[in-house]
């Protein structure tokens, strides 16, 4: 597919994602930009990136946008990412996965490049020590995320 065809396809995809009655054109454009950026980062067509449609850009504090990227070669393999604010192009994506302690879906890795994703997939999440200190390989958002169970030592209550 050439550049013009890819651009037309991206425009068409943005139009499809903005048909929800509560989605403004500006919000749809922000979501489409974030989805396109993630698609480019992982090297897939934007049609394989699906945003959660329950994202409310008017909710404060701003809830991160959740994006699901499907592997074009294996559609059953999906990676979930959060994106803090689609308004800004320099924000990192955060790979969401199960907390090693409580099993709830939380940010496990900051992803700014395909190499970051590759490094995480090769090594997996670093083992969490028993002393409750978070290794540097985990993003700050890990222990601040509200999805941790109430009994998880990384639920951010003691911050």
Helices and strands as residue ranges (DSSP letters): H 3-17, H 25-42, G 46-48, E 49-51, E 65-71, E 74-83, E 93-98, E 105-111, H 114-123, H 141-144
